[in-house]
């Protein structure tokens, strides 16, 4: 390490669903930790990505999308998102250049006005617009809030991501290295594994809404032969959804298992046996006891 001071801190990424928060996180961290889906509302807990280099460590917190809650799970996610804003050193408010200012963005800006944390506006997906349009977008947002920095990027293609990291490092306080240099997330592997399975279900069952799926880890054991055995249950709300997830002759579930296993093996670096079950829990999103069982604990926040 050089004589420079070491800087570290917590950075929250917020934005409407689907603006590319997870794509950005995965590009920066270089590993697949936040689940990627072309459907909104897939990130539920605070998945943290840890970016470490010689002179700085940035701990990214990917909050659930801030939006008007529609049910108990929504309330919970909203609370998590709000609290996260108070706990961090910097907030990245990410917007989609191709979509323009929406009511969801205005809702978030109102929430930002309640925080004293500095906020960067990150305009993502600039690869999808004509460069001339950028000025108008910047002006629109600039009038609504005193952003500390406004940085246009393409998380997908990597444009300007380095510059954004440089700017983040400038505002972070001096601090310790919170995590070992080789650690990329503070979530236990079990959580990431359930997220990877859930991601595969979302990808394969296009017509179903993500919120009605939860994945619970039943068991995870290392066997004598060095392989890891993972058993998990996919929770859905209706019998019709169960049918869709299992598929004709169990085809869909096999496909989900095959894709998830490949990702889990890459994560754990060993052979994995994955067994999946599908269970119907009617209306689980509105029942506190079920929410607790599936890892959404209000008392933590």
GIQUISUL-V751800 format. One record per residue. N is the residue number from 0. RES is the residue in one letter. PHI is phi as a letter, one per 40 degrees, with the letter a starting at -180 (NA if undefined). Layout:
[[N/RES/PHI] [N/RES/PHI]]
This chain:
[[0/X/NA] [1/X/c] [2/X/c] [3/X/c] [4/X/c] [5/X/c] [6/X/b] [7/X/a] [8/X/i] [9/X/b] [10/X/b] [11/X/c] [12/X/b] [13/X/b] [14/X/i] [15/X/d] [16/X/d] [17/X/g] [18/X/c] [19/X/h] [20/X/c] [21/X/c] [22/X/c] [23/X/c] [24/X/d] [25/X/c] [26/X/c] [27/X/c] [28/X/c] [29/X/g] [30/X/b] [31/X/c] [32/X/b] [33/X/c] [34/X/c] [35/X/b] [36/X/a] [37/X/c] [38/X/b] [39/X/c] [40/X/g] [41/X/b] [42/X/c] [43/X/b] [44/X/c] [45/X/c] [46/X/c] [47/X/b] [48/X/b] [49/X/b] [50/X/b] [51/X/b] [52/X/b] [53/X/d] [54/X/b] [55/X/a] [56/X/b] [57/X/b] [58/X/b] [59/X/c] [60/X/b] [61/X/c] [62/X/c] [63/X/c] [64/X/d] [65/X/c] [66/X/a] [67/X/c] [68/X/c] [69/X/b] [70/X/a] [71/X/d] [72/X/c] [73/X/c] [74/X/d] [75/X/c] [76/X/c] [77/X/c] [78/X/c] [79/X/d] [80/X/c] [81/X/c] [82/X/c] [83/X/d] [84/X/d] [85/X/c] [86/X/c] [87/X/b] [88/X/c] [89/X/a] [90/X/b] [91/X/b] [92/X/c] [93/X/c] [94/X/b] [95/X/c] [96/X/d] [97/X/c] [98/X/b] [99/X/g] [100/X/c] [101/X/b] [102/X/c] [103/X/c] [104/X/c] [105/X/c] [106/X/c] [107/X/c] [108/X/d] [109/X/d] [110/X/c] [111/X/c] [112/X/c] [113/X/c] [114/X/b] [115/X/c] [116/X/c] [117/X/c] [118/X/b] [119/X/c] [120/X/c] [121/X/b] [122/X/c] [123/X/c] [124/X/g] [125/X/c] [126/X/c] [127/X/c] [128/X/b] [129/X/c] [130/X/d] [131/X/c] [132/X/c] [133/X/c] [134/X/d] [135/X/c] [136/X/c] [137/X/d] [138/X/c] [139/X/d] [140/X/c] [141/X/d] [142/X/c] [143/X/c] [144/X/a] [145/X/c] [146/X/c] [147/X/c] [148/X/a] [149/X/b] [150/X/b] [151/X/c] [152/X/b] [153/X/b] [154/X/c] [155/X/c] [156/X/c] [157/X/g] [158/X/d] [159/X/g] [160/X/c] [161/X/d] [162/X/c] [163/X/c] [164/X/c] [165/X/d] [166/X/c] [167/X/c] [168/X/c] [169/X/c] [170/X/c] [171/X/c] [172/X/c] [173/X/c] [174/X/a] [175/X/c] [176/X/c] [177/X/c] [178/X/b] [179/X/d] [180/X/d] [181/X/c] [182/X/c] [183/X/b] [184/X/a] [185/X/c] [186/X/c] [187/X/d] [188/X/d] [189/X/d] [190/X/c] [191/X/c] [192/X/c] [193/X/c] [194/X/c] [195/X/c] [196/X/c] [197/X/c] [198/X/d] [199/X/c] [200/X/c] [201/X/c] [202/X/c] [203/X/c] [204/X/b] [205/X/d] [206/X/c] [207/X/c] [208/X/c] [209/X/d] [210/X/c] [211/X/c] [212/X/b] [213/X/b] [214/X/b] [215/X/b] [216/X/c] [217/X/c] [218/X/a] [219/X/a] [220/X/b] [221/X/c] [222/X/c] [223/X/d] [224/X/c] [225/X/g] [226/X/c] [227/X/b] [228/X/c] [229/X/b] [230/X/b] [231/X/a] [232/X/b] [233/X/c] [234/X/c] [235/X/b] [236/X/c] [237/X/b] [238/X/d] [239/X/c] [240/X/c] [241/X/d] [242/X/d] [243/X/c] [244/X/c] [245/X/c] [246/X/g] [247/X/c] [248/X/f] [249/X/g] [250/X/c] [251/X/c] [252/X/c] [253/X/c] [254/X/c] [255/X/d] [256/X/c] [257/X/c] [258/X/c] [259/X/c] [260/X/c] [261/X/d] [262/X/c] [263/X/c] [264/X/c] [265/X/c] [266/X/c] [267/X/c] [268/X/g] [269/X/a] [270/X/c] [271/X/b] [272/X/b] [273/X/b] [274/X/b] [275/X/b] [276/X/b] [277/X/b] [278/X/b] [279/X/c] [280/X/b] [281/X/d] [282/X/f] [283/X/c] [284/X/c] [285/X/b] [286/X/b] [287/X/d] [288/X/c] [289/X/c] [290/X/d] [291/X/c] [292/X/d] [293/X/c] [294/X/g] [295/X/c] [296/X/b] [297/X/c] [298/X/c] [299/X/c] [300/X/b]]
